[in-house]
Amino acid sequence: MTMESFAGKLAVVTGGGSGMGRELVLRLAAEGCSVACCDLDDRAAETAAAAVAAAPPGTRVTAHACDVSDEAQVLRFRDEVARAHPGVPLNLVFNNAGIGGAGSFVEDSREMWERVFAIDWWGVYYCTRAFLPLLMAADEGVLVNTSSMNAFYPSHGVGRPLTAYGSAKAAVKAFSEALIDDLAEHAPHVRVAVVMPGHIGTDFFANSRRAHGEPDPATMSAAELDDMRPILKKYGVADDATTEELRAFMLRPNELFREMAPVTAAQAAGIILDAVRAGRWRILVGADAADLDARVRADPDGMFYAKAEPVTASTAA
């Protein structure tokens, strides 16, 4: 089932303040699709303003504050969408919001672990509960859930687990696949697509830090940065590093993540929308995602167990 045009339709996009979410909003609006986007802060309003400026006349783009891990906020967001776009059927929902953190179940805090899982999984669940009835009430609808290539392999490599993020994204993948059969029986005019992006050039590190309530290094005071010295020293920062050197070091992971990505956020949004238009349900974004998918299928044991020499009394000595 294809959706040849987005013009004249209404879409909901979570995590619309930056990255792929922002690019989805901009591209949808440029095609004449009205959009209701949400994010944790006022960046959703910046996205909406930019989208409206480049959209055809009559295209309505609204911004909403919503933490998708909080069901009460999601239900409020749903009601705000209905008031902001009265009488307009909902045709598209992009469950895009997501954060990282809490790689280790053993070492990282329970609070951080559950925060990641809540946004990345419960956010998809809550938004689907809230908006699926509206999609079903329309003549046609598409639910687009963003999983990750880490649903195939929840790690950055041996010794670098992604327990919270990988678990949540695997749940999103399985949930989306199960819904395909469920909706084919109960709402055949609504289809599901699951997106598995690879490394995409977004501000993922900065956004995750923000979602965890951590300060932005770009705006931290000299005193706050100085308090970080003992932690940063463990990562090789010199004792006599200046305030600006500390700031640059803390900002660098996010900059590198964005700069080294083989696919930009704009390119990813284009791939996703082209796939939705074409009626595809499984959307791999990036050659790295396709490659990891193939490698896990070909040699699952080899992916999950390190081929290292066993530690013995002689090798340990």
C-alpha positions in Angstrom: 0.0 0.0 0.0 1.7 3.2 -1.2 1.1 6.8 -0.2 1.9 8.7 -3.4 1.7 12.2 -1.9 1.9 13.8 1.5 0.2 17.0 0.3 -2.9 17.9 2.2 -2.3 15.3 5.0 -1.5 15.7 8.7 1.5 14.1 10.4 2.7 13.9 13.9 6.5 13.9 14.5 8.1 13.3 17.9 11.6 14.5 18.6 11.0 17.2 16.0 13.4 19.8 17.5 16.5 18.5 15.9 18.2 15.8 13.8 16.0 13.4 11.7 12.9 14.6 13.4 13.5 18.2 12.4 14.3 17.2 8.8 11.2 15.1 8.6 9.1 18.1 9.6 10.8 20.4 7.1 10.4 17.9 4.2 6.8 17.0 5.0 5.8 20.7 5.3 7.7 21.5 2.0 5.4 19.0 0.3 2.3 20.6 1.7 1.8 18.2 4.6 0.6 19.8 7.9 2.6 18.7 10.9 2.4 18.7 14.7 5.8 18.2 16.1 7.0 17.9 19.7 10.2 17.8 21.7 11.4 18.3 25.2 12.1 22.0 24.8 11.5 25.1 22.6 13.5 23.8 19.7 10.3 22.3 18.3 9.0 25.9 17.9 12.2 26.8 15.9 11.6 23.8 13.6 7.9 24.8 13.1 8.8 28.3 12.2 11.4 27.2 9.7 9.0 24.7 8.2 6.2 27.2 7.8 8.5 29.7 6.1 9.3 27.2 3.3 5.9 25.5 3.1 3.1 26.0 0.5 0.2 28.3 1.6 -2.3 26.6 3.8 0.3 24.3 5.4 0.0 24.4 9.2 2.9 23.4 11.4 2.5 23.4 15.2 5.0 22.9 17.9 4.3 21.2 21.3 6.3 20.5 24.4 6.2 16.8 25.3 8.3 14.3 27.2 7.1 11.1 25.4 8.2 9.0 28.4 5.3 10.5 30.4 1.9 9.2 29.3 0.0 12.1 30.7 2.1 14.5 28.6 1.6 12.3 25.5 -2.2 12.4 26.0 -2.1 16.2 26.4 0.0 16.4 23.2 -2.7 14.3 21.4 -5.4 16.6 22.6 -3.4 19.7 21.6 -3.0 18.3 18.1 -6.7 17.8 17.8 -7.3 21.4 18.8 -4.6 22.9 16.7 -5.7 20.9 13.6 -9.5 20.7 14.0 -11.3 18.4 11.7 -8.2 17.2 9.9 -7.7 13.4 9.7 -4.3 12.1 11.0 -2.5 10.2 8.3 1.1 9.8 9.5 2.8 9.3 12.9 6.6 9.3 13.2 7.7 7.9 16.5 11.2 9.4 16.2 12.2 10.6 19.6 15.1 8.9 21.2 18.2 9.3 23.4 21.3 7.3 24.4 23.1 6.5 27.6 23.4 3.8 30.2 25.4 1.4 28.1 26.2 -0.9 30.9 23.5 -2.6 33.0 26.2 -3.3 35.6 28.0 -0.1 35.9 25.6 2.7 34.9 22.9 4.0 37.2 19.5 2.6 37.3 18.1 6.1 37.0 19.9 6.7 33.7 19.1 3.2 32.4 15.4 3.6 33.0 15.4 7.1 31.5 16.8 5.8 28.2 14.5 2.9 28.1 11.5 5.1 29.0 12.0 7.5 26.1 13.2 5.0 23.5 10.5 2.3 24.2 7.7 3.6 26.4 7.6 6.8 24.3 6.8 4.7 21.2 4.3 2.7 23.1 2.5 5.7 24.7 2.4 7.6 21.4 1.1 4.5 19.5 -1.6 4.0 22.2 -2.6 7.7 21.9 -2.5 8.2 18.1 -3.3 4.9 16.6 -7.1 5.3 17.0 -6.8 8.6 15.1 -4.9 6.9 12.3 -7.5 4.2 12.2 -10.2 6.8 11.9 -8.6 8.2 8.7 -9.0 6.8 5.2 -5.4 5.8 5.2 -2.6 5.9 7.7 1.1 5.0 8.3 2.7 4.5 11.7 6.5 4.9 11.4 8.6 3.8 14.3 12.3 4.5 14.6 14.3 1.6 15.9 18.1 1.3 15.2 20.7 -0.9 13.7 21.5 -1.6 17.4 18.3 -3.7 17.5 20.4 -6.2 15.5 23.5 -5.9 17.6 23.1 -4.0 20.9 26.7 -2.9 21.2 29.4 -0.7 19.7 31.7 -3.7 19.7 33.3 -6.1 22.2 33.3 -4.5 25.7 31.0 -1.6 24.6 27.5 -2.7 25.4 24.3 -0.7 24.7 22.0 -2.4 27.1 19.3 0.3 27.6 19.4 1.7 24.1 19.7 -1.7 22.4 17.0 -3.3 24.5 14.6 -0.4 23.8 15.2 -0.4 20.1 14.8 -4.2 19.8 11.5 -3.8 21.6 10.5 -1.1 19.0 11.5 -3.4 16.1 9.5 -6.4 17.5 6.5 -4.3 18.4 6.4 -2.8 14.9 6.7 -6.1 13.2 3.9 -7.6 15.4 1.6 -4.6 14.7 1.9 -5.4 10.9 -0.1 -8.6 11.4 -2.4 -7.1 14.0 -3.4 -4.1 11.8 -3.7 -6.3 8.7 -6.5 -8.0 10.6 -8.1 -5.1 12.4 -7.3 -2.0 10.4 -5.9 -3.0 6.9 -5.9 0.7 5.8 -3.2 1.5 8.3 0.3 0.1 7.8 3.4 0.1 9.9 7.0 0.9 8.9 10.0 0.3 11.1 13.2 2.4 10.5 16.6 1.0 11.4 19.1 3.9 11.0 22.8 3.4 11.1 25.2 6.3 12.1 23.3 9.5 11.2 24.8 12.9 11.5 22.7 14.4 14.4 23.4 16.0 17.8 22.7 12.7 19.4 25.2 13.1 22.2 24.1 16.7 23.1 20.4 15.7 22.9 21.0 12.8 25.2 22.8 14.9 27.7 20.0 17.4 27.6 17.4 14.7 28.2 19.3 13.4 31.2 19.3 16.9 32.7 23.0 17.4 32.3 24.3 20.9 31.6 25.4 22.0 28.1 29.1 22.4 28.0 28.7 25.3 25.6 27.0 27.3 28.4 28.7 25.9 31.5 30.5 28.4 33.7 34.2 28.3 34.4 33.5 27.0 37.9 31.3 24.2 36.6 33.9 23.2 34.1 36.6 23.2 36.7 34.5 20.8 38.8 34.7 18.4 35.9 38.5 18.2 36.0 38.7 15.0 38.0 36.4 13.2 35.6 38.0 14.6 32.5 41.5 13.8 33.7 40.5 10.1 33.5 40.1 10.6 29.8 43.4 12.2 29.3 42.8 15.9 29.8 45.9 17.6 31.2 45.9 19.0 34.7 46.7 22.5 33.4 44.0 22.6 30.7 42.3 25.9 30.3 38.6 26.5 30.7 38.1 26.7 27.0 40.1 23.5 26.5 37.9 21.7 29.0 34.8 23.0 27.2 36.1 22.0 23.7 36.9 18.5 25.1 33.4 18.0 26.4 31.8 19.2 23.1 34.1 17.2 20.9 32.2 13.8 21.1 29.0 15.3 19.8 30.9 17.2 17.0 32.7 14.0 16.0 29.5 12.0 16.0 27.9 14.5 13.6 31.0 15.1 11.4 31.9 11.4 10.9 28.5 10.2 10.1 28.2 8.7 6.5 24.6 9.9 6.3 23.2 13.3 7.2 20.0 13.9 9.0 18.5 15.4 5.8 19.5 12.5 3.7 18.1 10.1 6.3 14.7 11.9 6.3 14.6 11.7 2.5 15.3 8.0 2.6 12.6 7.4 5.1 9.9 9.5 3.3 10.8 7.9 0.0 10.3 4.4 1.6 7.0 5.4 3.2 5.8 6.7 -0.1 6.7 3.5 -1.8 4.9 1.4 0.8 8.0 -0.3 2.3 7.7 -1.6 5.8 11.4 -2.2 6.7 13.6 0.8 6.2 17.4 0.4 6.6 19.1 3.8 6.6 22.8 3.7 5.7 25.1 1.1 4.3 26.4 0.4 7.9 22.9 -0.6 9.0 22.5 -2.9 6.0 26.0 -4.4 6.6 25.4 -5.0 10.3 22.0 -6.7 9.5 23.7 -9.0 7.0 26.6 -9.8 9.4 24.4 -10.7 12.3 22.3 -13.0 10.1 25.3 -14.7 8.6 27.3 -15.3 11.9 25.3 -14.5 15.0 27.6 -16.5 17.3 30.7 -14.7 15.9 29.0 -11.3 16.5 28.1 -11.9 20.2 31.1 -13.9 21.4 34.6 -12.4 21.3 37.1 -14.6 19.5 39.8 -14.0 22.1 42.3 -16.3 23.7 40.9 -17.6 26.9 42.5 -16.3 30.0 44.6 -18.9 31.8 47.0 -18.9 34.7 49.9 -18.7 32.2 48.5 -16.0 30.0 47.4 -13.9 33.1 50.9 -14.0 34.5 
